């Protein structure tokens, strides 16, 4: 399974160190989630696991990261080996995920813009719903809605 992110995995990981990502994006995202202490979190499109690790550091009891890019998962598991936090990672296309558990929170960073059809968006939403506990929440951050779709990298499987 190859994606465009396989070719830019290292650069993407490095981009998480940019000031706007650390001081604006991360700050905003974590505040949207609120206190994650004791929560179970499914992190869709987890990339190299940056947010997955942050959720564990902030007190989440269980975090599973799902990512389509094999290279991103490699980077995530390397970080987990370097600093064991107990994050689990699954290599999977979110469109094929199905139900893998019951979570307090399902989160997705830069996932929904990759839906190429309304049917794909519906399928992803169905997978999100299937993995949420009753009363659970879905929280996402995404690209600028005014950005041209032609400028996005493809992140779903090539079918």
DSSP file (Angstrom, degrees, kcal/mol; ACC not computed):
  #  RESIDUE AA STRUCTURE BP1 BP2  ACC     N-H-->O    O-->H-N    N-H-->O    O-->H-N    TCO  KAPPA ALPHA  PHI   PSI    X-CA   Y-CA   Z-CA
    1    1 A X              0   0    0      0, 0.0    69,-0.6     0, 0.0     2,-0.4   0.000 360.0 360.0 360.0 115.9    0.0    0.0    0.0
    2    2 A X        +     0   0    0     67,-0.1   156,-0.3    68,-0.1     2,-0.3  -0.918 360.0 176.8-120.3 145.4    1.7    3.2   -1.1
    3    3 A X    >>  -     0   0    0     -2,-0.4     3,-1.3   154,-0.1     4,-0.5  -0.873  47.6-100.9-134.5 170.6    0.5    6.8   -0.8
    4    4 A X  H >> S+     0   0    0    150,-0.9     3,-1.0    -2,-0.3     4,-0.5   0.803 119.1  66.1 -61.9 -27.6    2.0   10.1   -1.7
    5    5 A X  H >> S+     0   0    0    149,-0.3     4,-0.6     1,-0.2     3,-0.6   0.733  85.0  71.7 -68.8 -21.1    2.8   10.5    2.0
    6    6 A X  H <4 S+     0   0    0     -3,-1.3     3,-0.4     1,-0.2    -1,-0.2   0.863  99.4  47.7 -59.6 -33.8    5.3    7.6    1.7
    7    7 A X  H << S+     0   0    0     -3,-1.0    -1,-0.2    -4,-0.5    -2,-0.2   0.666 121.3  33.9 -83.2 -15.9    7.6    9.9   -0.4
    8    8 A X  H <X S+     0   0    0     -3,-0.6     4,-2.8    -4,-0.5     5,-0.2   0.163  77.9 119.0-123.2  18.4    7.4   12.9    2.0
    9    9 A X  H  X S+     0   0    0     -4,-0.6     4,-2.4    -3,-0.4     5,-0.2   0.900  79.0  46.2 -55.7 -47.4    7.1   11.2    5.4
   10   10 A X  H  > S+     0   0    0      1,-0.2     4,-2.2    -4,-0.2    -1,-0.2   0.916 114.2  48.0 -63.6 -43.3   10.3   12.7    6.9
   11   11 A X  H  > S+     0   0    0      2,-0.2     4,-1.8     1,-0.2    -2,-0.2   0.899 111.2  51.0 -64.7 -39.9    9.4   16.2    5.6
   12   12 A X  H  X S+     0   0    0     -4,-2.8     4,-0.8     2,-0.2    -2,-0.2   0.922 109.2  50.6 -63.4 -43.7    5.9   15.9    7.1
   13   13 A X  H >< S+     0   0    0     -4,-2.4     3,-1.1    -5,-0.2     4,-0.2   0.928 110.6  49.7 -58.7 -44.7    7.3   14.8   10.4
   14   14 A X  H >< S+     0   0    0     -4,-2.2     3,-2.0     1,-0.3    -1,-0.2   0.828  99.6  66.0 -64.6 -31.8    9.6   17.8   10.4
   15   15 A X  H >< S+     0   0    0     -4,-1.8     3,-1.5     1,-0.3    -1,-0.3   0.747  86.4  70.5 -64.2 -21.8    6.8   20.1    9.6
   16   16 A X  T << S+     0   0    0     -3,-1.1    -1,-0.3    -4,-0.8    -2,-0.2   0.651  92.1  60.3 -68.5 -13.3    5.3   19.4   13.0
   17   17 A X  T <  S+     0   0    0     -3,-2.0    -1,-0.3    -4,-0.2    -2,-0.2   0.502  76.6 116.1 -90.8  -5.8    8.1   21.4   14.5
   18   18 A X  S X> S-     0   0    0     -3,-1.5     4,-2.3    -4,-0.2     3,-0.7  -0.373  76.2-119.5 -64.7 142.4    7.2   24.6   12.7
   19   19 A X  H 3> S+     0   0    0      1,-0.3     4,-3.1     2,-0.2     5,-0.4   0.868 111.3  51.9 -53.3 -43.6    6.2   27.4   15.1
   20   20 A X  H 3>>S+     0   0    0      1,-0.2     5,-2.3     2,-0.2     4,-1.4   0.848 111.3  48.9 -65.3 -30.5    2.7   27.8   13.7
   21   21 A X  I <4>S+     0   0    0     -3,-0.7     5,-2.9    -6,-0.2     6,-0.2   0.906 118.0  39.1 -73.5 -41.2    2.1   24.1   14.1
   22   22 A X  I  <5S+     0   0    0     -4,-2.3     5,-0.5     3,-0.2    -2,-0.2   0.926 126.7  31.9 -72.7 -44.8    3.4   23.9   17.7
   23   23 A X  I  <5S+     0   0    0     -4,-3.1    -3,-0.2    -5,-0.2    -2,-0.2   0.663 134.4  18.8 -95.3 -17.9    2.0   27.2   19.0
   24   24 A X  I  X5S+     0   0    0     -4,-1.4     4,-2.7    -5,-0.4     5,-0.2   0.739 127.0  38.3-114.4 -60.6   -1.3   27.6   17.1
   25   25 A X  I  ><S+     0   0    0     -5,-2.3     4,-2.9     2,-0.2     5,-0.2   0.958 122.1  40.7 -61.5 -54.4   -2.4   24.2   15.6
   26   26 A X  H  ><S+     0   0    0     -5,-2.9     4,-2.6     1,-0.2     5,-0.3   0.926 116.8  49.8 -62.8 -45.3   -1.4   22.0   18.4
   27   27 A X  H  > S+     0   0    0     -5,-0.5     4,-1.8    -6,-0.2    -1,-0.2   0.929 114.8  44.2 -57.0 -48.0   -2.6   24.4   21.1
   28   28 A X  H  X S+     0   0    0     -4,-2.7     4,-2.2     2,-0.2    -2,-0.2   0.926 113.9  49.4 -64.8 -46.5   -6.0   24.8   19.3
   29   29 A X  H  X S+     0   0    0     -4,-2.9     4,-1.8    -5,-0.2    -2,-0.2   0.931 111.6  47.5 -60.7 -48.7   -6.5   21.1   18.7
   30   30 A X  H  X S+     0   0    0     -4,-2.6     4,-1.5    -5,-0.2    -1,-0.2   0.861 111.6  51.6 -65.1 -34.2   -5.7   20.1   22.2
   31   31 A X  H  < S+     0   0    0     -4,-1.8    -1,-0.2    -5,-0.3    -2,-0.2   0.858 106.1  54.7 -69.9 -34.5   -8.0   22.7   23.6
   32   32 A X  H  < S+     0   0    0     -4,-2.2    -2,-0.2     1,-0.2    -1,-0.2   0.881 109.9  47.7 -62.5 -37.3  -10.8   21.5   21.3
   33   33 A X  H  < S-     0   0    0     -4,-1.8    -2,-0.2     1,-0.2    -1,-0.2   0.832  95.1-164.3 -73.0 -32.3  -10.4   18.0   22.8
   34   34 A X     <  -     0   0    0     -4,-1.5     2,-0.4    -5,-0.2    -1,-0.2  -0.407  53.1  -4.0  76.8-160.1  -10.4   19.2   26.4
   35   35 A X        -     0   0    0      1,-0.2    24,-0.1    -2,-0.1    -4,-0.0  -0.537  58.1-178.8 -70.6 118.9   -9.1   17.0   29.2
   36   36 A X    >   +     0   0    0     -2,-0.4     3,-2.5    22,-0.3    25,-0.3   0.326  31.1 138.9-100.7   6.2   -8.3   13.6   27.7
   37   37 A X  T 3  S+     0   0    0      1,-0.3    23,-0.3    21,-0.2    22,-0.1  -0.299  80.0   3.0 -55.4 126.2   -7.3   12.0   31.0
   38   38 A X  T 3  S+     0   0    0     21,-2.6    -1,-0.3     1,-0.2     2,-0.2   0.510 103.8 131.2  77.4   5.0   -8.6    8.5   31.2
   39   39 A X    <   -     0   0    0     -3,-2.5    22,-1.6    20,-0.1    23,-1.4  -0.560  54.9-133.5 -92.7 153.7  -10.1    8.6   27.7
   40   40 A X  E     -a   62   0A   0     -2,-0.2    65,-2.1    21,-0.2    64,-0.9  -0.906  28.6-167.1-101.5 134.9   -9.7    6.1   24.8
   41   41 A X  E     -ab  63 105A   0     21,-3.0    23,-2.3    -2,-0.5     2,-0.6  -0.982  20.4-159.1-132.3 130.8   -8.9    7.8   21.5
   42   42 A X  E     -ab  64 106A   0     63,-2.4    65,-2.9    -2,-0.4     2,-0.8  -0.951  16.5-159.6-104.1 116.9   -8.9    6.6   17.9
   43   43 A X  E >   -ab  65 107A   0     21,-3.2    23,-2.9    -2,-0.6     3,-0.6  -0.843   7.1-160.8-104.4  99.8   -6.6    8.8   15.9
   44   44 A X  E 3  S+ab  66 108A   0     63,-3.2    65,-1.1    -2,-0.8    23,-0.1  -0.586  76.0  12.3 -83.8 142.6   -7.5    8.5   12.2
   45   45 A X  T 3  S+     0   0    0     21,-1.0    -1,-0.3    -2,-0.2    64,-0.2   0.946  80.2 172.2  56.6  50.4   -4.9    9.7    9.6
   46   46 A X    X   -     0   0    0     20,-2.4     3,-2.2    -3,-0.6     4,-0.4   0.538  15.4-164.8 -72.3  -7.5   -2.4    9.8   12.5
   47   47 A X  T 3  S-     0   0    0     19,-0.3    -1,-0.2     1,-0.3    29,-0.2  -0.350  70.4 -13.0  59.7-132.6    0.6   10.4   10.2
   48   48 A X  T 3  S-     0   0    0     27,-0.1    -1,-0.3   -39,-0.1    31,-0.2   0.243 104.9 -98.7 -88.9  14.1    3.8    9.8   12.1
   49   49 A X  S <> S+     0   0    0     -3,-2.2     4,-2.6    17,-0.1     5,-0.3   0.598  76.8 140.5  88.2  12.6    1.9    9.7   15.4
   50   50 A X  H  > S+     0   0    0     -4,-0.4     4,-1.7     1,-0.2     5,-0.1   0.948  80.5  34.1 -54.4 -55.0    2.6   13.2   16.6
   51   51 A X  H  > S+     0   0    0     -5,-0.3     4,-2.8     2,-0.2    -1,-0.2   0.868 113.1  60.6 -72.3 -35.2   -0.9   13.8   18.0
   52   52 A X  H  > S+     0   0    0     -6,-0.3     4,-1.6     1,-0.2    -1,-0.2   0.931 108.7  44.4 -54.7 -45.8   -1.3   10.2   19.1
   53   53 A X  H  X S+     0   0    0     -4,-2.6     4,-2.6     1,-0.2    -1,-0.2   0.890 110.9  54.2 -67.1 -39.1    1.8   10.6   21.4
   54   54 A X  H  X S+     0   0    0     -4,-1.7     4,-1.8    -5,-0.3    -2,-0.2   0.905 105.5  53.5 -61.0 -40.9    0.5   13.9   22.6
   55   55 A X  H  <>S+     0   0    0     -4,-2.8     5,-2.4     1,-0.2    -1,-0.2   0.907 110.4  46.7 -61.7 -41.2   -2.8   12.4   23.6
   56   56 A X  H ><5S+     0   0    0     -4,-1.6     3,-1.7     1,-0.2    -1,-0.2   0.920 110.8  51.9 -66.1 -43.0   -1.0    9.7   25.7
   57   57 A X  H 3<5S+     0   0    0     -4,-2.6    -1,-0.2     1,-0.3    -2,-0.2   0.812 106.3  55.8 -62.4 -28.8    1.3   12.4   27.3
   58   58 A X  T 3<5S-     0   0    0     -4,-1.8   -22,-0.3    -5,-0.2    -1,-0.3   0.402 131.6 -89.9 -86.5   2.7   -1.9   14.3   28.2
   59   59 A X  T < 5 +     0   0    0     -3,-1.7   -21,-2.6     1,-0.3    -3,-0.2   0.485  69.4 154.2 109.2   3.0   -3.3   11.3   30.1
   60   60 A X      < -     0   0    0     -5,-2.4    -1,-0.3   -23,-0.3   -20,-0.2  -0.402  34.1-150.1 -61.8 140.1   -5.3    9.2   27.6
   61   61 A X  S    S+     0   0    0    -22,-1.6     2,-0.4   -25,-0.3   -21,-0.2   0.851  78.4  22.0 -83.4 -34.9   -5.4    5.6   28.7
   62   62 A X  E     +a   40   0A   0    -23,-1.4   -21,-3.0    -7,-0.0     2,-0.4  -0.994  64.2 176.0-137.3 129.7   -5.7    4.0   25.2
   63   63 A X  E     -a   41   0A   0     23,-0.5    25,-2.4    -2,-0.4     2,-0.5  -0.993   4.9-175.3-133.8 127.3   -4.7    5.5   21.9
   64   64 A X  E     -ac  42  88A   0    -23,-2.3   -21,-3.2    -2,-0.4     2,-0.4  -0.990  10.9-157.6-120.4 125.1   -4.8    3.8   18.5
   65   65 A X  E     -ac  43  89A   0     23,-3.2    25,-2.9    -2,-0.5     2,-0.4  -0.865   4.2-163.3-102.3 135.2   -3.4    5.6   15.5
   66   66 A X  E     +ac  44  90A   0    -23,-2.9   -20,-2.4    -2,-0.4   -21,-1.0  -0.965  15.5 166.4-119.6 132.9   -4.6    4.6   12.0
   67   67 A X  E     - c   0  91A   0     23,-2.2    25,-1.9    -2,-0.4     6,-0.0  -0.998  34.0-151.1-149.8 140.9   -2.6    5.6    8.9
   68   68 A X  S    S+     0   0    0     -2,-0.3     2,-0.6    23,-0.2    25,-0.1   0.737  76.9  86.8 -81.7 -25.5   -2.6    4.6    5.2
   69   69 A X     >  -     0   0    0      1,-0.2     4,-2.1    23,-0.1     5,-0.2  -0.671  61.6-158.7 -86.7 119.7    1.0    5.4    4.6
   70   70 A X  H  > S+     0   0    0    -69,-0.6     4,-2.2    -2,-0.6    -1,-0.2   0.886  94.5  52.9 -61.0 -40.0    3.5    2.6    5.5
   71   71 A X  H  > S+     0   0    0      2,-0.2     4,-2.1     1,-0.2    -1,-0.2   0.880 107.8  51.0 -65.9 -37.5    6.4    5.1    5.8
   72   72 A X  H  > S+     0   0    0      2,-0.2     4,-2.4     1,-0.2    -1,-0.2   0.919 110.0  49.6 -65.0 -42.5    4.4    7.2    8.3
   73   73 A X  H  X S+     0   0    0     -4,-2.1     4,-2.7     1,-0.2     5,-0.2   0.885 107.9  54.8 -63.7 -37.9    3.6    4.1   10.4
   74   74 A X  H  X S+     0   0    0     -4,-2.2     4,-2.1     2,-0.2    -1,-0.2   0.934 109.4  46.8 -59.4 -45.7    7.3    3.2   10.3
   75   75 A X  H  X S+     0   0    0     -4,-2.1     4,-2.1     2,-0.2    -2,-0.2   0.904 112.2  51.1 -62.8 -41.0    8.1    6.7   11.7
   76   76 A X  H  X S+     0   0    0     -4,-2.4     4,-2.2   -29,-0.2    -2,-0.2   0.920 111.4  46.1 -63.3 -44.6    5.4    6.3   14.4
   77   77 A X  H  X S+     0   0    0     -4,-2.7     4,-2.1     2,-0.2    -1,-0.2   0.833 109.4  55.6 -71.1 -30.2    6.6    2.9   15.5
   78   78 A X  H  X S+     0   0    0     -4,-2.1     4,-2.0    -5,-0.2    -1,-0.2   0.923 109.6  46.6 -63.8 -43.3   10.2    4.2   15.6
   79   79 A X  H  X S+     0   0    0     -4,-2.1     4,-3.0     2,-0.2    -2,-0.2   0.891 110.8  52.5 -64.4 -39.5    9.2    7.0   17.9
   80   80 A X  H  < S+     0   0    0     -4,-2.2    -1,-0.2     1,-0.2    -2,-0.2   0.877 109.8  48.9 -64.2 -36.9    7.2    4.5   20.0
   81   81 A X  H  < S+     0   0    0     -4,-2.1     3,-0.4     1,-0.2    -1,-0.2   0.874 113.8  46.8 -68.4 -36.6   10.4    2.3   20.3
   82   82 A X  H  < S+     0   0    0     -4,-2.0     2,-0.4     1,-0.3    -2,-0.2   0.911 132.3  16.2 -70.8 -43.8   12.4    5.4   21.3
   83   83 A X  S  < S-     0   0    0     -4,-3.0     2,-0.6    -5,-0.1    -1,-0.3  -0.848  83.1-147.2-133.8  95.0    9.9    6.6   23.8
   84   84 A X        +     0   0    0     -2,-0.4    -3,-0.1    -3,-0.4    -4,-0.1  -0.496  34.5 154.2 -71.0 113.5    7.4    3.9   24.8
   85   85 A X        -     0   0    0     -2,-0.6    -1,-0.2     2,-0.1    -5,-0.1   0.476  62.3-107.7-113.6  -9.8    4.1    5.5   25.6
   86   86 A X        +     0   0    0      1,-0.3   -23,-0.5    -6,-0.2     2,-0.3   0.690  62.7 154.9  88.7  19.6    1.8    2.5   24.7
   87   87 A X        -     0   0    0    -25,-0.1     2,-0.4   -23,-0.1    -1,-0.3  -0.655  32.0-147.3 -80.0 135.3    0.4    3.9   21.5
   88   88 A X  E     -c   64   0A   0    -25,-2.4   -23,-3.2    -2,-0.3     2,-0.4  -0.818  10.7-157.2-100.3 143.7   -0.8    1.2   19.1
   89   89 A X  E     -c   65   0A   0     -2,-0.4     2,-0.4   -25,-0.2   -23,-0.2  -0.970   6.6-167.0-125.9 139.8   -0.6    1.8   15.3
   90   90 A X  E     -c   66   0A   0    -25,-2.9   -23,-2.2    -2,-0.4     2,-0.8  -0.990  17.5-140.8-125.5 129.1   -2.6    0.2   12.5
   91   91 A X  E     +c   67   0A   0     -2,-0.4     2,-0.3   -25,-0.2   -23,-0.2  -0.804  53.5 125.0 -86.3 109.3   -1.7    0.4    8.8
   92   92 A X        -     0   0    0    -25,-1.9     2,-0.5    -2,-0.8   -23,-0.1  -0.983  64.5-111.0-163.6 150.4   -5.1    0.8    7.1
   93   93 A X    >   -     0   0    0     -2,-0.3     3,-2.0     1,-0.1     4,-0.4  -0.769  30.4-135.6 -79.6 128.8   -7.1    3.0    4.8
   94   94 A X  G >  S+     0   0    0     -2,-0.5     3,-1.1     1,-0.3     4,-0.5   0.822 105.0  64.1 -58.3 -30.8   -9.8    4.6    6.8
   95   95 A X  G 3  S+     0   0    0      1,-0.2    -1,-0.3     2,-0.1    61,-0.0   0.725 111.0  36.8 -64.3 -20.0  -12.3    3.7    4.0
   96   96 A X  G <  S+     0   0    0     -3,-2.0    -1,-0.2     1,-0.1    -2,-0.2   0.331  91.5 100.2-110.1   4.6  -11.6    0.1    4.8
   97   97 A X    <   +     0   0    0     -3,-1.1    -2,-0.1    -4,-0.4    -3,-0.1   0.913  49.6 175.0 -66.2 -51.1  -11.3    0.3    8.6
   98   98 A X        -     0   0    0     -4,-0.5     2,-0.5     2,-0.0    -1,-0.1  -0.346  55.0 -25.3  70.7-160.3  -14.7   -0.8    9.9
   99   99 A X        +     0   0    0      1,-0.1     3,-0.1    31,-0.1    32,-0.1  -0.769  59.6 160.4 -90.8 124.6  -15.2   -1.2   13.7
  100  100 A X        -     0   0    0     -2,-0.5     2,-0.3     1,-0.3    -1,-0.1   0.454  64.9 -37.1-118.0  -7.1  -12.0   -1.8   15.7
  101  101 A X        -     0   0    0     29,-0.1     2,-0.5     2,-0.0    -1,-0.3  -0.981  63.5 -80.5 174.5-167.9  -13.2   -0.8   19.1
  102  102 A X        -     0   0    0     -2,-0.3     2,-0.3    -3,-0.1    30,-0.2  -0.973  48.1-175.7-129.7 114.2  -15.3    1.6   21.2
  103  103 A X  E     - d   0 132A   0     28,-2.9    30,-3.0    -2,-0.5   -62,-0.2  -0.827  35.7-142.5-120.8 147.5  -13.7    5.0   21.9
  104  104 A X  E    S+     0   0A   0    -64,-0.9    33,-2.2    -2,-0.3     2,-0.4   0.869  96.1  22.5 -67.7 -38.5  -14.5    8.1   23.9
  105  105 A X  E     -bd  41 137A   0    -65,-2.1   -63,-2.4    31,-0.2     2,-0.5  -0.992  59.5-166.7-133.0 137.3  -13.0   10.2   21.1
  106  106 A X  E     -bd  42 138A   0     31,-2.4    33,-2.0    -2,-0.4     2,-0.3  -0.998  22.6-176.7-116.5 127.7  -12.4    9.7   17.5
  107  107 A X  E     -bd  43 139A   0    -65,-2.9   -63,-3.2    -2,-0.5     2,-0.3  -0.880  12.5-170.7-124.3 154.6  -10.1   12.3   16.0
  108  108 A X  E     -bd  44 140A   0     31,-1.6    33,-1.8    -2,-0.3     2,-0.6  -0.943   7.2-160.8-148.8 124.1   -8.8   13.1   12.5
  109  109 A X  E    S- d   0 141A   0    -65,-1.1    33,-0.2    -2,-0.3   -62,-0.1  -0.924  79.9 -18.2-105.3 117.8   -6.2   15.5   11.4
  110  110 A X  S    S+     0   0    0     31,-2.6    -1,-0.2    -2,-0.6    32,-0.2   0.922 102.8 114.7  56.2  50.5   -6.3   16.4    7.8
  111  111 A X    >   +     0   0    0     30,-0.4     3,-2.2    -3,-0.2     4,-0.3   0.761  57.2  60.8-111.4 -49.0   -8.4   13.5    6.7
  112  112 A X  G >  S+     0   0    0      1,-0.3     3,-1.5    29,-0.2    30,-0.1   0.748  92.3  67.5 -63.8 -26.0  -11.8   14.7    5.4
  113  113 A X  G 3  S+     0   0    0      1,-0.3    -1,-0.3     3,-0.0    39,-0.1   0.655  90.7  66.4 -67.9 -12.6  -10.4   16.8    2.6
  114  114 A X  G <  S+     0   0    0     -3,-2.2     2,-0.3    41,-0.1    -1,-0.3   0.577  70.3 113.2 -85.2  -8.9   -9.2   13.6    0.9
  115  115 A X    <   -     0   0    0     -3,-1.5     3,-0.1    -4,-0.3    -3,-0.0  -0.476  45.3-173.2 -62.7 125.7  -12.8   12.4    0.3
  116  116 A X        +     0   0    0     -2,-0.3     2,-0.3     1,-0.1    -1,-0.2   0.601  66.3  25.9 -98.4 -13.7  -13.2   12.4   -3.4
  117  117 A X  S  > S-     0   0    0      1,-0.1     4,-1.9     0, 0.0     3,-0.2  -0.958  80.1-112.6-142.5 159.7  -17.0   11.7   -3.5
  118  118 A X  H  > S+     0   0    0     -2,-0.3     4,-2.5     1,-0.2     5,-0.2   0.847 118.3  59.3 -59.9 -32.1  -19.9   12.1   -1.1
  119  119 A X  H  > S+     0   0    0      2,-0.2     4,-2.4     1,-0.2    -1,-0.2   0.892 104.1  49.1 -65.2 -39.5  -20.0    8.3   -0.8
  120  120 A X  H  > S+     0   0    0      2,-0.2     4,-2.4     1,-0.2     5,-0.2   0.914 110.8  50.3 -65.1 -42.0  -16.4    8.3    0.5
  121  121 A X  H  X S+     0   0    0     -4,-1.9     4,-2.3     1,-0.2    -2,-0.2   0.919 111.5  48.6 -61.9 -43.2  -17.3   11.0    3.0
  122  122 A X  H  X S+     0   0    0     -4,-2.5     4,-2.3     2,-0.2    -2,-0.2   0.917 110.5  50.9 -62.1 -43.8  -20.3    9.0    4.1
  123  123 A X  H  X S+     0   0    0     -4,-2.4     4,-2.0     2,-0.2    -2,-0.2   0.912 110.8  48.2 -62.5 -43.3  -18.3    5.8    4.5
  124  124 A X  H  X S+     0   0    0     -4,-2.4     4,-2.4     1,-0.2    -1,-0.2   0.926 111.6  50.3 -62.7 -44.1  -15.7    7.5    6.6
  125  125 A X  H  X S+     0   0    0     -4,-2.3     4,-2.7     1,-0.2    -2,-0.2   0.874 108.3  52.9 -62.9 -36.5  -18.4    9.0    8.8
  126  126 A X  H  X S+     0   0    0     -4,-2.3     4,-2.4     2,-0.2    -1,-0.2   0.897 109.6  48.3 -64.7 -39.8  -20.0    5.6    9.2
  127  127 A X  H  X S+     0   0    0     -4,-2.0     4,-1.1     2,-0.2    -2,-0.2   0.889 111.5  50.6 -66.7 -39.0  -16.6    4.2   10.4
  128  128 A X  H >< S+     0   0    0     -4,-2.4     3,-0.8     1,-0.2     4,-0.5   0.959 112.5  46.0 -60.8 -51.0  -16.2    7.1   12.8
  129  129 A X  H >< S+     0   0    0     -4,-2.7     3,-1.3     1,-0.2    -2,-0.2   0.893 108.1  56.8 -59.9 -42.1  -19.7    6.5   14.2
  130  130 A X  H 3< S+     0   0    0     -4,-2.4    -1,-0.2     1,-0.3    -2,-0.2   0.769 109.4  46.9 -61.8 -26.0  -19.1    2.7   14.5
  131  131 A X  T << S+     0   0    0     -4,-1.1   -28,-2.9    -3,-0.8     2,-0.4   0.424  92.8  96.5 -99.1   0.2  -16.0    3.3   16.7
  132  132 A X  E <  S-d  103   0A   0     -3,-1.3   -28,-0.2    -4,-0.5     3,-0.1  -0.741  71.1-129.1 -92.9 137.6  -17.6    5.9   19.0
  133  133 A X  E >   -     0   0A   0    -30,-3.0     3,-2.7    -2,-0.4     2,-0.1  -0.407  49.8 -78.3 -67.6 156.6  -19.0    5.0   22.4
  134  134 A X  E 3  S+     0   0A   0      1,-0.3    -1,-0.1    -2,-0.1     3,-0.1  -0.422 126.8  18.5 -55.6 130.6  -22.5    6.3   23.1
  135  135 A X  E 3  S+     0   0A   0      1,-0.2    -1,-0.3    -2,-0.1    -2,-0.1   0.438  98.3 138.1  83.1  -0.2  -22.0   10.0   24.0
  136  136 A X  E <   -     0   0A   0     -3,-2.7     2,-0.3   -33,-0.1    -1,-0.2  -0.180  44.8-128.6 -71.7 170.7  -18.5   10.0   22.4
  137  137 A X  E     -d  105   0A   0    -33,-2.2   -31,-2.4    -3,-0.1     2,-0.5  -0.923   6.9-148.0-127.0 148.6  -17.2   12.8   20.3
  138  138 A X  E     -d  106   0A   0     -2,-0.3     2,-0.4   -33,-0.2   -31,-0.2  -0.971  21.4-179.1-110.4 126.9  -15.6   13.3   16.9
  139  139 A X  E     +d  107   0A   0    -33,-2.0   -31,-1.6    -2,-0.5     2,-0.3  -0.990   4.6 173.9-128.3 134.7  -13.1   16.1   16.6
  140  140 A X  E     -d  108   0A   0     -2,-0.4     2,-0.4   -33,-0.2   -31,-0.2  -0.966  20.9-158.7-138.0 153.5  -11.2   17.1   13.5
  141  141 A X  E     +d  109   0A   0    -33,-1.8   -31,-2.6    -2,-0.3   -30,-0.4  -0.957  25.7 173.3-123.5 151.4   -8.9   19.7   12.1
  142  142 A X        -     0   0    0     -2,-0.4     3,-0.1   -33,-0.2   -33,-0.0  -0.904  31.8 -78.1-150.2 173.2   -8.6   20.3    8.4
  143  143 A X        -     0   0    0     -2,-0.3     2,-0.2     1,-0.2    -1,-0.1  -0.148  67.8 -68.4 -69.5 169.4   -7.1   22.4    5.7
  144  144 A X    >   -     0   0    0      1,-0.2     3,-1.9     2,-0.1    -1,-0.2  -0.441  41.2-140.7 -59.2 123.4   -8.5   25.7    4.6
  145  145 A X  T 3  S+     0   0    0      1,-0.3    -1,-0.2    -2,-0.2     4,-0.1   0.693 100.7  59.5 -64.9 -17.4  -11.8   25.1    3.0
  146  146 A X  T 3  S+     0   0    0      2,-0.1    -1,-0.3     3,-0.0     2,-0.2   0.534  79.9 109.6 -87.1  -6.7  -11.0   27.7    0.3
  147  147 A X  S <  S-     0   0    0     -3,-1.9     2,-0.1     1,-0.1     5,-0.1  -0.500  82.5-105.1 -70.8 136.7   -7.9   25.8   -0.8
  148  148 A X    >   -     0   0    0     -2,-0.2     3,-2.0     1,-0.2     4,-0.3  -0.406  19.1-136.3 -62.5 129.4   -8.3   24.3   -4.2
  149  149 A X  G >  S+     0   0    0      1,-0.3     3,-1.5     2,-0.2    -1,-0.2   0.792 102.4  68.6 -57.4 -27.3   -8.8   20.5   -4.0
  150  150 A X  G 3  S+     0   0    0      1,-0.3    -1,-0.3     3,-0.0    -2,-0.1   0.728  92.4  60.1 -64.7 -19.7   -6.3   20.2   -6.9
  151  151 A X  G <  S+     0   0    0     -3,-2.0    -1,-0.3     2,-0.1    -2,-0.2   0.573  86.4  96.3 -86.5  -7.9   -3.5   21.3   -4.6
  152  152 A X  S <  S-     0   0    0     -3,-1.5     2,-0.2    -4,-0.3    -3,-0.0  -0.508  76.0-121.9 -80.3 148.0   -4.0   18.4   -2.1
  153  153 A X        -     0   0    0     -2,-0.2     2,-0.4     1,-0.1    -2,-0.1  -0.609  37.3-103.6 -76.9 149.9   -2.0   15.3   -2.2
  154  154 A X        +     0   0    0     -2,-0.2  -150,-0.9     1,-0.1  -149,-0.3  -0.637  42.8 173.5 -75.7 131.6   -4.0   12.2   -2.6
  155  155 A X        +     0   0    0     -2,-0.4     2,-0.2   -41,-0.1   -87,-0.1   0.431  50.2  79.9-119.6  -4.1   -4.3   10.3    0.7
  156  156 A X  S    S-     0   0    0    -42,-0.2   -63,-0.0     1,-0.1     3,-0.0  -0.635  94.3 -79.0-101.8 164.8   -6.8    7.6    0.0
  157  157 A X        -     0   0    0     -2,-0.2     2,-0.9     1,-0.1    -1,-0.1  -0.233  46.3-112.9 -61.9 150.1   -6.0    4.3   -1.7
  158  158 A X              0   0    0   -156,-0.3    -1,-0.1     1,-0.2  -156,-0.1  -0.753 360.0 360.0 -89.7 108.5   -5.7    4.4   -5.4
  159  159 A X              0   0    0     -2,-0.9    -1,-0.2    -3,-0.0    -2,-0.1   0.359 360.0 360.0-123.4 360.0   -8.6    2.4   -6.8
